[in-house]
C-alpha cells in the first residue's frame, strides 16, 4: 500500500486542483450584458446629452463605459477611435463616465472632462486625460495638471474651474454612472456594440474590428431588407 | 532530530508550500483565461502586469506554466518523501528553473513595467522559500 501512497496523494491533489480551477473558471466566466429595448439609444440622439465621436446618426453604436484613471480604458481608447475613423460614417462612439470608487482621482477626472464638454471640448480633454493618465493619476493634487490640460486645449480656465464645481457637470457624471449601473456594468472598460456587450477576449484591435465589421454588415442587411 | 527525520520534515514543508503557490497560480491562470485581468479588481498595477505582453506566451497565460511548475514541485517532493531517489534531482531542477523565471519576472515588473502585481510577488516569495528549503536539504547518505 505504501508503494502506491505517493501516487494516490498526487492524484488527489491533481483532481482537487483541476476541480478548483474549473469551479473558479465557471464562477468568473463573464456573463455578457445586453442593453434592453427601453434603454437603447435612439437613432437620432439628443447630442446635448451624449458625447458622440463620429457620425451622430451612424447605424452602429459603440457605447463605452470608461474611467479616465483605468489603465485598460486608456489602452483601448486609441484603437476605439481608430475603428470609428476606419468605419466612418457607419460607426459612432458614445462615451459614458463610469468612475470606479477604487480610483483616487477617477471621479474628478470625469468632472474635468464634462466641464471641458461644456465648452465644446469633451473629446479633446478625453484624449488628453487618457494620454496623460500615468502622470495625473499618480499626482497627489492633480488639479494643477487638469488646469494645464484645460489651457493647452484652449479652454477658458476660470470658467472651466467654475463648471467643475457646478451641479450640471456632477449630474452628467452621475447620470452616466446610473445608466451603467442599471445595465449591470461593474467594471471598466465595458463596451456595448449595438447594445451587446463586447466580450473581454475581443477587447483588442482585431477583435474590435471583427465585431464592428459584423455589426456594420448586419446593419446594412437590415437597411437593405427595409428598402 | 536525525538527518533523515529533518529531511522528511523539509519535504513535507516543500509539498505544503508548493500547494500555496499552486493555489495562487491557478487563480492567476483563471484570471488570465477569463480576461478578468482587464478589470483586475481596480488595481492599476495589477493590470499593468497581468495585462502586459510578458504575462502571456501566445494565448497561454504564463501563470498556467506556473501551475504546472508548482504541481511538479508537489509531485517530486511527495515522491522524494517516499524515497524515490530521482525525485530529489527533478525537484532541484524544477525549483532552479522556477527561481530563474522568478528573477526574470521581478526584473520585468521593476524595470520594464514599473508596476508590481501582489499575486506575482506572492508567487515570487513562495519560489524563494522553496529554493531556500531545497538548499537546506541535507545531502543523501551514500
Interface residues (C-beta under 8 A of the other chain):
Chain A: X2 X5 X6 X9 X10 X13 X14 X17 X20 X21 X24 X25 X28 X29 X30 X69 X70 X71 X72 X75 X100 X101 X102 X103 X137 X186 X187 X188 X189 X199 X200 X201 X203
Chain B: X19 X22 X23 X26 X27 X29 X30 X31 X33 X34 X35 X36 X38 X39 X40 X41 X42 X43 X44 X47 X48 X51 X67 X71 X74 X75 X78 X79 X81 X82 X84
